Amino acid sequence: MIRTYETVFITVPTLTDEEEKVVVDALTAIVTDGGGVFAANDRMGRRRLAYPIKKFEDGVYTRFLYDADGAVPKELDRRLRISDKVIRHMTVSMELDWAVASKEQAVRDAVARAEAEAARAAGLLTDEAARIAGPLTDPSEAPPPGARDRDRDRDEDDIDFEDQN
């Protein structure tokens, strides 16, 4: 049965860009050779870890979002486990509604990245502005102005109510 899976893994920060590309390409080949179809293959970048893992304090995050049968994530998990270049990984099977939402978000992110790259190539956008504009999503998804204030006010009211008892 074909399901949607999300795999996030962290590679060691000491790899060069070429070495990291080789590792990611090898893992991508496992999914495609097993009949999987990618919805997203995102390099999320180098980030600081919450705590040291194998004496590394940061790592390079990569996210795969793909449709495949059950054997593909098992093989991918096996390869990630034995790789000395991967310090942590996690694969989850997504529920149908979450899978649809994740795929739609991946498409929106890809369009936003393409638009930012086109604007940068045309000289309309600086590198810093493109970096900031890249992860932006649809403005209609943003909470209404003052939404956080309403939550804070509601929480304060709850505290006052509890104090009266």
Order of alpha helices (4+ residues) and beta strands (2+ residues): beta-alpha-beta-beta-alpha-beta-alpha-alpha-alpha
